[in-house]
């Protein structure tokens, strides 16, 4: 693993991609568990889904042998994915960034619904499946 200090990105051994995807699967499992819990902030469940997607994107960059930006912004990560491996949903996923940032500390102007979260879970599962398919193709 080597880091470029000026760009704040790291290049990892390709074998790390599988481990990172397993961690992403764990974040997805946590999001599923939170979906069933009572009396939680739904934003926390969205955060775990965002984390799963972030790690899935980073696992693809690692599998492709590309440097990984040390950021939590899904849009920046998506921009680094080559067109031949474009992720499902593209930049639409960037709307989840708020749950890895400001929505962890503020309630915001609206509360997401259970239906909103169900939709995010479906997209998260598809992102994990996409990341696995990219890894297998390498």
DSSP file (Angstrom, degrees, kcal/mol; ACC not computed):
  #  RESIDUE AA STRUCTURE BP1 BP2  ACC     N-H-->O    O-->H-N    N-H-->O    O-->H-N    TCO  KAPPA ALPHA  PHI   PSI    X-CA   Y-CA   Z-CA
    1    1 A X              0   0    0      0, 0.0     2,-0.4     0, 0.0    11,-0.2   0.000 360.0 360.0 360.0 129.5    0.0    0.0    0.0
    2    2 A X  E     -A   11   0A   0      9,-1.8     9,-2.6     2,-0.0     2,-0.4  -0.987 360.0-150.6-132.8 143.9    1.4    3.4   -1.0
    3    3 A X  E     -A   10   0A   0     -2,-0.4     2,-0.8     7,-0.2     7,-0.2  -0.925   9.5-146.3-118.1 136.0    0.0    6.8   -0.4
    4    4 A X  E >>> -A    9   0A   0      5,-2.4     4,-1.8    -2,-0.4     5,-1.0  -0.876  13.6-160.3 -94.5 107.6    0.5    9.9   -2.5
    5    5 A X  T 345S+     0   0    0     -2,-0.8    -1,-0.2     1,-0.2     5,-0.0   0.834  87.1  53.5 -61.9 -32.9    0.4   12.8    0.1
    6    6 A X  T 345S+     0   0    0      1,-0.2    -1,-0.2    -3,-0.1    -2,-0.0   0.816 120.0  31.9 -73.2 -27.8   -0.4   15.5   -2.4
    7    7 A X  T <45S-     0   0    0     -3,-0.7    63,-0.2     2,-0.2    -2,-0.2   0.539  96.9-133.8-105.6  -8.8   -3.4   13.7   -3.8
    8    8 A X  T  <5 +     0   0    0     -4,-1.8    62,-2.8     1,-0.2     2,-0.3   0.941  62.7 123.9  51.9  52.7   -4.6   11.9   -0.6
    9    9 A X  E   < -AB   4  69A   0     -5,-1.0    -5,-2.4    60,-0.3     2,-0.4  -0.959  45.9-150.4-137.2 157.3   -5.1    8.6   -2.4
   10   10 A X  E     -AB   3  68A   0     58,-2.5    58,-3.9    -2,-0.3     2,-0.5  -0.956   7.9-144.5-130.7 147.8   -3.7    5.2   -1.8
   11   11 A X  E     -A    2   0A   0     -9,-2.6    -9,-1.8    -2,-0.4     2,-0.2  -0.961  25.7-166.1-110.9 125.6   -2.9    2.2   -4.0
   12   12 A X        -     0   0    0     -2,-0.5     2,-0.2    54,-0.4    53,-0.0  -0.685  31.4 -91.0-108.7 159.2   -3.6   -1.2   -2.4
   13   13 A X    >   -     0   0    0     -2,-0.2     3,-2.2     1,-0.1     4,-0.3  -0.488  40.9-121.7 -61.8 136.9   -2.7   -4.7   -3.2
   14   14 A X  T >  S+     0   0    0      1,-0.3     3,-1.7     2,-0.2     4,-0.4   0.771 108.2  70.3 -58.2 -26.8   -5.4   -6.1   -5.4
   15   15 A X  T >> S+     0   0    0      1,-0.3     4,-0.7     2,-0.2     3,-0.6   0.739  85.3  69.3 -62.5 -21.3   -6.0   -8.9   -2.9
   16   16 A X  H <> S+     0   0    0     -3,-2.2     4,-2.6     1,-0.2    -1,-0.3   0.710  80.1  78.2 -69.1 -19.9   -7.5   -6.3   -0.5
   17   17 A X  H <> S+     0   0    0     -3,-1.7     4,-2.1    -4,-0.3    -1,-0.2   0.899  92.5  49.0 -57.9 -43.4  -10.5   -5.9   -2.8
   18   18 A X  H <> S+     0   0    0     -3,-0.6     4,-2.0    -4,-0.4    -1,-0.2   0.903 111.8  48.8 -65.2 -41.0  -12.2   -9.1   -1.5
   19   19 A X  H  X S+     0   0    0     -4,-0.7     4,-2.1     1,-0.2    -2,-0.2   0.924 110.7  50.5 -63.8 -43.7  -11.6   -8.1    2.1
   20   20 A X  H  X S+     0   0    0     -4,-2.6     4,-2.1     1,-0.2    -1,-0.2   0.884 109.5  50.8 -62.5 -38.8  -13.1   -4.6    1.5
   21   21 A X  H  X S+     0   0    0     -4,-2.1     4,-2.3    -5,-0.2    -1,-0.2   0.871 107.4  53.6 -68.3 -35.4  -16.1   -6.1   -0.2
   22   22 A X  H  X S+     0   0    0     -4,-2.0     4,-1.8     2,-0.2    -2,-0.2   0.904 108.9  49.3 -63.2 -39.8  -16.7   -8.5    2.8
   23   23 A X  H  X S+     0   0    0     -4,-2.1     4,-2.0     2,-0.2    -2,-0.2   0.903 109.3  52.4 -64.6 -40.2  -16.6   -5.4    5.1
   24   24 A X  H  X S+     0   0    0     -4,-2.1     4,-2.3     1,-0.2    -2,-0.2   0.898 106.5  53.1 -61.1 -41.0  -19.1   -3.7    2.8
   25   25 A X  H  X S+     0   0    0     -4,-2.3     4,-2.5     1,-0.2    -1,-0.2   0.884 107.2  52.7 -61.4 -38.0  -21.4   -6.8    3.0
   26   26 A X  H  X S+     0   0    0     -4,-1.8     4,-2.1     2,-0.2    -2,-0.2   0.895 107.7  50.2 -64.1 -40.1  -21.1   -6.4    6.8
   27   27 A X  H  X S+     0   0    0     -4,-2.0     4,-2.2     2,-0.2    -2,-0.2   0.898 110.2  50.9 -63.6 -39.7  -22.2   -2.8    6.6
   28   28 A X  H  X S+     0   0    0     -4,-2.3     4,-2.4     2,-0.2    -2,-0.2   0.915 108.7  51.2 -63.2 -43.4  -25.1   -3.9    4.4
   29   29 A X  H  X S+     0   0    0     -4,-2.5     4,-2.3     1,-0.2    -1,-0.2   0.886 108.9  51.5 -61.1 -38.6  -26.1   -6.5    7.0
   30   30 A X  H  X S+     0   0    0     -4,-2.1     4,-2.5     2,-0.2    -1,-0.2   0.913 108.2  51.4 -63.8 -42.3  -26.0   -3.8    9.7
   31   31 A X  H  X S+     0   0    0     -4,-2.2     4,-1.8     1,-0.2    -2,-0.2   0.907 109.7  50.3 -60.8 -41.7  -28.3   -1.6    7.6
   32   32 A X  H  X S+     0   0    0     -4,-2.4     4,-1.0     2,-0.2    -1,-0.2   0.911 110.4  49.5 -62.2 -42.2  -30.7   -4.6    7.2
   33   33 A X  H >X S+     0   0    0     -4,-2.3     4,-0.7     1,-0.2     3,-0.6   0.901 109.5  51.3 -64.0 -40.7  -30.7   -5.1   11.0
   34   34 A X  H >< S+     0   0    0     -4,-2.5     3,-0.6     1,-0.2    -1,-0.2   0.838 101.1  62.8 -65.4 -32.1  -31.3   -1.4   11.6
   35   35 A X  H 3< S+     0   0    0     -4,-1.8    -1,-0.2     1,-0.2    -2,-0.2   0.847 107.9  43.2 -59.8 -33.2  -34.3   -1.6    9.2
   36   36 A X  H << S+     0   0    0     -4,-1.0    -1,-0.2    -3,-0.6    -2,-0.2   0.578  95.8 101.1 -89.6 -11.0  -35.9   -4.1   11.6
   37   37 A X    <<  -     0   0    0     -4,-0.7     3,-0.3    -3,-0.6     2,-0.3  -0.392  65.6-133.2 -78.1 152.4  -35.1   -2.2   14.8
   38   38 A X  S    S+     0   0    0      1,-0.2    -1,-0.1    -2,-0.1    -2,-0.1  -0.725  78.5  17.5 -99.0 153.2  -37.5    0.0   16.7
   39   39 A X  S    S+     0   0    0     -2,-0.3     2,-0.3     1,-0.2    -1,-0.2   0.892  88.6 131.5  58.1  48.7  -36.8    3.5   18.0
   40   40 A X        -     0   0    0     -3,-0.3     2,-0.7    -6,-0.1    -1,-0.2  -0.826  67.0-102.2-120.0 164.5  -33.7    4.3   15.9
   41   41 A X    >>  -     0   0    0     -2,-0.3     3,-1.8     1,-0.2     4,-0.7  -0.813  27.7-147.2 -80.8 118.1  -32.8    7.3   13.8
   42   42 A X  H 3> S+     0   0    0     -2,-0.7     4,-2.0     1,-0.3     3,-0.5   0.787  94.7  71.5 -59.0 -26.9  -33.4    6.1   10.3
   43   43 A X  H 3> S+     0   0    0      1,-0.2     4,-2.3     2,-0.2    -1,-0.3   0.832  90.9  58.4 -58.7 -32.3  -30.5    8.3    9.2
   44   44 A X  H <> S+     0   0    0     -3,-1.8     4,-1.8     2,-0.2    -1,-0.2   0.870 104.8  49.5 -66.4 -35.9  -28.2    5.8   10.9
   45   45 A X  H  X S+     0   0    0     -4,-0.7     4,-1.9    -3,-0.5    -2,-0.2   0.902 110.1  50.7 -68.1 -40.8  -29.5    3.0    8.7
   46   46 A X  H  X S+     0   0    0     -4,-2.0     4,-2.7     1,-0.2    -2,-0.2   0.894 106.8  56.2 -61.3 -39.3  -28.9    5.2    5.6
   47   47 A X  H  X S+     0   0    0     -4,-2.3     4,-2.5     1,-0.2    -1,-0.2   0.915 106.1  49.2 -59.3 -43.8  -25.4    5.9    6.9
   48   48 A X  H  X S+     0   0    0     -4,-1.8     4,-2.1     2,-0.2    -1,-0.2   0.876 110.9  50.0 -66.6 -35.7  -24.6    2.1    6.9
   49   49 A X  H  X S+     0   0    0     -4,-1.9     4,-2.2     2,-0.2    -2,-0.2   0.920 110.6  50.0 -65.5 -42.8  -26.0    1.8    3.4
   50   50 A X  H  X S+     0   0    0     -4,-2.7     4,-2.8     1,-0.2    -2,-0.2   0.911 110.1  51.1 -60.4 -42.0  -23.8    4.7    2.3
   51   51 A X  H  X S+     0   0    0     -4,-2.5     4,-2.4     2,-0.2    -1,-0.2   0.896 108.3  51.3 -63.8 -40.4  -20.8    3.0    3.9
   52   52 A X  H  X S+     0   0    0     -4,-2.1     4,-2.1     2,-0.2    -1,-0.2   0.918 112.9  45.6 -61.9 -43.2  -21.5   -0.3    2.1
   53   53 A X  H  X S+     0   0    0     -4,-2.2     4,-2.6     2,-0.2    -2,-0.2   0.913 111.0  53.0 -67.6 -42.5  -21.7    1.5   -1.2
   54   54 A X  H  X S+     0   0    0     -4,-2.8     4,-2.4     1,-0.2    -2,-0.2   0.934 112.3  44.4 -57.3 -47.1  -18.6    3.5   -0.5
   55   55 A X  H  X S+     0   0    0     -4,-2.4     4,-2.4     2,-0.2    -1,-0.2   0.850 110.5  55.0 -69.3 -33.8  -16.6    0.3    0.3
   56   56 A X  H  X S+     0   0    0     -4,-2.1     4,-1.7    -5,-0.2    -2,-0.2   0.935 110.3  46.4 -62.5 -45.4  -18.1   -1.5   -2.7
   57   57 A X  H  X S+     0   0    0     -4,-2.6     4,-2.0     1,-0.2    -2,-0.2   0.925 113.4  48.4 -61.8 -44.9  -16.8    1.4   -5.0
   58   58 A X  H  X S+     0   0    0     -4,-2.4     4,-2.4     1,-0.2    -1,-0.2   0.868 107.3  56.2 -64.8 -35.6  -13.4    1.4   -3.3
   59   59 A X  H  X S+     0   0    0     -4,-2.4     4,-2.6     1,-0.2    -1,-0.2   0.869 106.7  50.4 -64.5 -34.7  -13.2   -2.4   -3.7
   60   60 A X  H  X S+     0   0    0     -4,-1.7     4,-2.2     2,-0.2    -2,-0.2   0.925 109.1  50.3 -68.3 -44.1  -13.7   -2.1   -7.4
   61   61 A X  H  <>S+     0   0    0     -4,-2.0     5,-2.8     1,-0.2     4,-0.3   0.923 113.0  47.2 -58.4 -43.2  -10.9    0.5   -7.7
   62   62 A X  H ><5S+     0   0    0     -4,-2.4     3,-1.6     1,-0.2    -2,-0.2   0.934 110.6  51.4 -63.4 -46.2   -8.6   -1.8   -5.7
   63   63 A X  H 3<5S+     0   0    0     -4,-2.6    -1,-0.2     1,-0.3    -2,-0.2   0.837 109.8  50.5 -60.5 -33.3   -9.6   -4.8   -7.9
   64   64 A X  T 3<5S-     0   0    0     -4,-2.2    -1,-0.3    -5,-0.1    -2,-0.2   0.469 116.5-115.6 -84.0  -1.8   -8.8   -2.7  -11.0
   65   65 A X  T < 5 +     0   0    0     -3,-1.6     2,-0.3    -4,-0.3    -3,-0.2   0.740  68.8 140.0  75.8  23.0   -5.4   -1.7   -9.6
   66   66 A X      < -     0   0    0     -5,-2.8   -54,-0.4    -6,-0.2    -1,-0.2  -0.674  59.9 -97.3 -99.8 152.9   -6.4    2.0   -9.4
   67   67 A X        -     0   0    0     -2,-0.3     2,-0.6   -56,-0.1   -56,-0.3  -0.380  36.0-135.2 -64.3 146.2   -5.5    4.4   -6.7
   68   68 A X  E     -B   10   0A   0    -58,-3.9   -58,-2.5    -2,-0.1     2,-0.1  -0.917  12.1-130.7-108.0 118.2   -8.3    4.9   -4.1
   69   69 A X  E     -B    9   0A   0     -2,-0.6     2,-1.9   -60,-0.2   -60,-0.3  -0.464  18.5-128.8 -64.2 136.6   -9.1    8.5   -3.1
   70   70 A X  S    S+     0   0    0    -62,-2.8     2,-0.3   -63,-0.2    -1,-0.1  -0.465  71.4 109.9 -87.7  66.3   -9.2    8.7    0.7
   71   71 A X        -     0   0    0     -2,-1.9   -63,-0.0     2,-0.1    -2,-0.0  -0.831  66.4-140.8-133.0 168.2  -12.6   10.4    0.7
   72   72 A X        +     0   0    0     -2,-0.3     2,-0.7    28,-0.0    28,-0.1   0.294  66.1 115.6-112.1   5.5  -16.2    9.5    1.6
   73   73 A X     >  -     0   0    0      1,-0.2     4,-1.8     2,-0.0     3,-0.3  -0.680  52.6-158.4 -82.7 114.0  -17.8   11.3   -1.4
   74   74 A X  H  > S+     0   0    0     -2,-0.7     4,-2.9     1,-0.2     5,-0.2   0.853  90.4  58.4 -62.8 -34.5  -19.5    8.7   -3.6
   75   75 A X  H  > S+     0   0    0      1,-0.2     4,-2.2     2,-0.2    -1,-0.2   0.901 105.3  49.0 -62.1 -41.4  -19.4   11.1   -6.6
   76   76 A X  H  > S+     0   0    0     -3,-0.3     4,-0.8     2,-0.2    -1,-0.2   0.909 113.7  47.0 -64.2 -41.6  -15.6   11.4   -6.4
   77   77 A X  H >X S+     0   0    0     -4,-1.8     3,-0.9     1,-0.2     4,-0.6   0.917 110.9  51.0 -66.8 -42.9  -15.3    7.6   -6.2
   78   78 A X  H >< S+     0   0    0     -4,-2.9     3,-1.3     1,-0.3    -1,-0.2   0.890 103.9  59.4 -61.3 -39.1  -17.8    7.0   -9.1
   79   79 A X  H 3< S+     0   0    0     -4,-2.2    -1,-0.3     1,-0.3    -2,-0.2   0.762 102.1  54.8 -61.7 -24.6  -15.8    9.5  -11.2
   80   80 A X  H << S+     0   0    0     -3,-0.9     2,-0.4    -4,-0.8    -1,-0.3   0.615  84.3  98.9 -84.5 -13.7  -12.7    7.2  -10.8
   81   81 A X  S << S-     0   0    0     -3,-1.3     5,-0.1    -4,-0.6     6,-0.1  -0.619  82.2-115.9 -77.3 126.5  -14.4    4.1  -12.1
   82   82 A X    >   -     0   0    0     -2,-0.4     3,-2.4     1,-0.1    -1,-0.1  -0.273  22.9-114.5 -60.6 148.3  -13.6    3.5  -15.8
   83   83 A X  G >  S+     0   0    0      1,-0.3     3,-1.6     2,-0.2    -1,-0.1   0.802 114.0  66.0 -54.7 -32.3  -16.5    3.6  -18.2
   84   84 A X  G 3  S+     0   0    0      1,-0.3    -1,-0.3     0, 0.0    -2,-0.1   0.694 111.4  35.4 -64.8 -17.0  -16.2   -0.1  -19.0
   85   85 A X  G <  S+     0   0    0     -3,-2.4    -1,-0.3     2,-0.0    -2,-0.2  -0.013  82.7 166.0-124.4  28.0  -17.2   -0.8  -15.4
   86   86 A X    <   -     0   0    0     -3,-1.6    -3,-0.1     1,-0.1     3,-0.1  -0.179  35.7-122.4 -51.9 130.0  -19.7    2.0  -14.8
   87   87 A X    >   -     0   0    0     -9,-0.1     3,-1.2     1,-0.1    -1,-0.1  -0.359  28.5 -95.7 -74.5 153.9  -21.7    1.3  -11.6
   88   88 A X  T 3  S+     0   0    0      1,-0.2    -1,-0.1    38,-0.1    42,-0.0  -0.383 109.2  19.1 -62.1 147.4  -25.4    1.0  -11.6
   89   89 A X  T >  S-     0   0    0      3,-0.1     3,-1.8    -3,-0.1     4,-0.3   0.228  90.8-158.0  76.1 -13.0  -27.2    4.3  -10.6
   90   90 A X  G X   -     0   0    0     -3,-1.2     3,-1.6     1,-0.3     4,-0.2  -0.027  66.1  -6.6  46.6-137.3  -24.1    6.4  -11.4
   91   91 A X  G >  S+     0   0    0      1,-0.3     3,-2.0     2,-0.2     4,-0.3   0.598 115.1  86.6 -70.6 -10.9  -24.0    9.8   -9.7
   92   92 A X  G X  S+     0   0    0     -3,-1.8     3,-1.5     1,-0.3    -1,-0.3   0.823  79.2  67.0 -54.7 -30.8  -27.5    9.4   -8.4
   93   93 A X  G X  S+     0   0    0     -3,-1.6     3,-2.3    -4,-0.3    -1,-0.3   0.722  78.7  81.2 -64.7 -20.5  -25.8    7.6   -5.4
   94   94 A X  G X  S+     0   0    0     -3,-2.0     3,-2.1     1,-0.3     4,-0.3   0.737  73.0  75.9 -60.1 -22.1  -24.2   10.9   -4.4
   95   95 A X  G X  S+     0   0    0     -3,-1.5     3,-0.5     1,-0.3    -1,-0.3   0.705  86.4  63.6 -64.0 -15.6  -27.4   11.9   -2.7
   96   96 A X  G X  S+     0   0    0     -3,-2.3     3,-1.7     1,-0.2     4,-0.5   0.600  77.1  88.5 -80.9 -10.6  -26.4    9.4    0.1
   97   97 A X  G X  S+     0   0    0     -3,-2.1     3,-1.7     1,-0.3     4,-0.4   0.848  75.6  66.9 -55.4 -35.0  -23.3   11.5    0.9
   98   98 A X  G X >S+     0   0    0     -3,-0.5     5,-2.9    -4,-0.3     3,-0.7   0.786  94.5  57.9 -59.3 -26.4  -25.3   13.6    3.4
   99   99 A X  G < 5S+     0   0    0     -3,-1.7    -1,-0.3     1,-0.2    -2,-0.2   0.653 105.1  49.7 -80.5 -14.5  -25.7   10.5    5.6
  100  100 A X  G < 5S+     0   0    0     -3,-1.7    -1,-0.2    -4,-0.5    -2,-0.2   0.368 128.4  16.8 -97.3   2.3  -21.9   10.2    5.9
  101  101 A X  T X 5S+     0   0    0     -3,-0.7     3,-1.9    -4,-0.4     4,-0.4   0.150 128.6   9.3-135.3-108.7  -21.6   13.9    6.8
  102  102 A X  G >>5S+     0   0    0      1,-0.3     3,-1.8     2,-0.2     4,-1.7   0.802 117.9  62.1 -60.2 -35.9  -24.1   16.5    8.0
  103  103 A X  G 34<S+     0   0    0     -5,-2.9    -1,-0.3     1,-0.3    -4,-0.2   0.603  94.4  64.6 -72.0  -7.7  -27.1   14.1    8.6
  104  104 A X  G <4 S+     0   0    0     -3,-1.9    -1,-0.3    -6,-0.4    -2,-0.2   0.700 116.4  28.2 -78.1 -19.2  -25.0   12.3   11.2
  105  105 A X  T <4 S+     0   0    0     -3,-1.8     2,-0.3    -4,-0.4    -2,-0.2   0.537 122.9  43.9-119.1 -13.4  -25.0   15.5   13.3
  106  106 A X     <  -     0   0    0     -4,-1.7    -1,-0.2     1,-0.1     0, 0.0  -0.964  67.5-134.6-135.2 151.4  -28.3   17.2   12.3
  107  107 A X        -     0   0    0     -2,-0.3     3,-0.3     1,-0.1    -1,-0.1   0.791  46.3-151.3 -75.5 -27.3  -31.8   16.1   11.8
  108  108 A X        -     0   0    0      1,-0.2    -1,-0.1    -6,-0.1     3,-0.0  -0.193  33.6 -62.7  83.0-178.7  -32.2   18.0    8.5
  109  109 A X  S    S+     0   0    0      1,-0.1     2,-0.3    -2,-0.0    -1,-0.2   0.655 115.2  20.4 -82.0 -17.9  -35.3   19.4    7.0
  110  110 A X  S    S-     0   0    0     -3,-0.3     2,-0.5     0, 0.0    -1,-0.1  -0.977  71.1-123.5-148.9 158.4  -37.1   16.1    6.5
  111  111 A X        -     0   0    0     -2,-0.3    -3,-0.1    -3,-0.0    -4,-0.0  -0.923  33.3-121.4-106.2 126.0  -37.1   12.6    7.8
  112  112 A X        -     0   0    0     -2,-0.5     2,-0.1     1,-0.1   -70,-0.1  -0.283  29.9-123.9 -63.0 151.6  -36.6    9.8    5.2
  113  113 A X     >  -     0   0    0      1,-0.1     4,-2.0   -71,-0.0     5,-0.1  -0.440  19.1-109.6 -92.7 168.0  -39.4    7.2    5.0
  114  114 A X  H  > S+     0   0    0      1,-0.2     4,-2.5     2,-0.2     5,-0.2   0.867 122.3  54.6 -61.3 -37.3  -39.3    3.5    5.3
  115  115 A X  H  > S+     0   0    0      2,-0.2     4,-2.1     1,-0.2    -1,-0.2   0.901 105.1  52.4 -64.8 -41.1  -40.0    3.3    1.6
  116  116 A X  H  > S+     0   0    0      1,-0.2     4,-1.9     2,-0.2    -1,-0.2   0.927 111.6  46.9 -58.0 -44.5  -37.1    5.6    0.9
  117  117 A X  H  X S+     0   0    0     -4,-2.0     4,-2.6     1,-0.2    -2,-0.2   0.888 107.5  55.2 -68.9 -38.3  -34.9    3.3    2.9
  118  118 A X  H  X S+     0   0    0     -4,-2.5     4,-1.9     1,-0.2    -1,-0.2   0.905 108.6  49.7 -59.1 -40.7  -36.2    0.1    1.2
  119  119 A X  H  X S+     0   0    0     -4,-2.1     4,-2.1     1,-0.2    -1,-0.2   0.901 110.0  50.3 -63.9 -41.5  -35.3    1.7   -2.1
  120  120 A X  H  X S+     0   0    0     -4,-1.9     4,-2.6     1,-0.2    -2,-0.2   0.889 107.8  53.8 -64.9 -39.0  -31.8    2.4   -0.9
  121  121 A X  H  X S+     0   0    0     -4,-2.6     4,-2.5     2,-0.2    -1,-0.2   0.899 107.6  50.3 -62.7 -39.9  -31.4   -1.1    0.4
  122  122 A X  H  X S+     0   0    0     -4,-1.9     4,-2.1     2,-0.2    -2,-0.2   0.933 112.9  46.1 -62.7 -45.5  -32.3   -2.5   -3.1
  123  123 A X  H  X S+     0   0    0     -4,-2.1     4,-2.1     1,-0.2    -2,-0.2   0.874 111.0  53.1 -65.5 -36.7  -29.7   -0.2   -4.7
  124  124 A X  H  X S+     0   0    0     -4,-2.6     4,-2.3     2,-0.2    -2,-0.2   0.932 108.4  49.4 -63.8 -45.3  -27.1   -1.1   -2.1
  125  125 A X  H  X S+     0   0    0     -4,-2.5     4,-2.3     1,-0.2    -2,-0.2   0.910 111.1  50.1 -60.0 -42.0  -27.6   -4.8   -2.8
  126  126 A X  H  X S+     0   0    0     -4,-2.1     4,-2.3     1,-0.2    -1,-0.2   0.866 109.1  51.9 -65.8 -35.6  -27.2   -4.2   -6.5
  127  127 A X  H  X S+     0   0    0     -4,-2.1     4,-2.6     2,-0.2    -1,-0.2   0.906 109.6  49.0 -66.2 -41.0  -24.0   -2.2   -5.9
  128  128 A X  H  X S+     0   0    0     -4,-2.3     4,-2.2     2,-0.2    -2,-0.2   0.910 112.0  48.6 -64.7 -41.6  -22.5   -5.0   -3.9
  129  129 A X  H  X S+     0   0    0     -4,-2.3     4,-2.3     2,-0.2    -2,-0.2   0.903 111.4  50.4 -64.2 -41.1  -23.5   -7.5   -6.6
  130  130 A X  H  X S+     0   0    0     -4,-2.3     4,-2.4     2,-0.2    -2,-0.2   0.929 109.3  51.0 -61.0 -46.2  -21.9   -5.2   -9.3
  131  131 A X  H  X S+     0   0    0     -4,-2.6     4,-2.3     1,-0.2    -2,-0.2   0.901 110.3  49.2 -60.9 -41.4  -18.7   -4.9   -7.3
  132  132 A X  H  X S+     0   0    0     -4,-2.2     4,-2.7     2,-0.2    -1,-0.2   0.920 109.6  51.8 -63.4 -43.1  -18.4   -8.7   -6.9
  133  133 A X  H  X S+     0   0    0     -4,-2.3     4,-1.7     1,-0.2    -2,-0.2   0.898 110.1  48.9 -61.5 -40.9  -19.0   -9.1  -10.7
  134  134 A X  H  X S+     0   0    0     -4,-2.4     4,-0.6     2,-0.2    -1,-0.2   0.930 111.9  49.1 -64.3 -44.1  -16.2   -6.6  -11.5
  135  135 A X  H >< S+     0   0    0     -4,-2.3     3,-1.2     1,-0.2    -2,-0.2   0.916 110.3  50.1 -61.9 -43.0  -13.9   -8.4   -9.1
  136  136 A X  H 3< S+     0   0    0     -4,-2.7    -1,-0.2     1,-0.3    -2,-0.2   0.844 106.0  57.6 -64.2 -33.0  -14.6  -11.8  -10.6
  137  137 A X  H 3<        0   0    0     -4,-1.7    -1,-0.3     1,-0.3    -2,-0.2   0.616 360.0 360.0 -74.3 -10.9  -14.0  -10.5  -14.1
  138  138 A X    <<        0   0    0     -3,-1.2    -1,-0.3    -4,-0.6    -2,-0.2   0.469 360.0 360.0 -87.2 360.0  -10.4   -9.4  -13.1
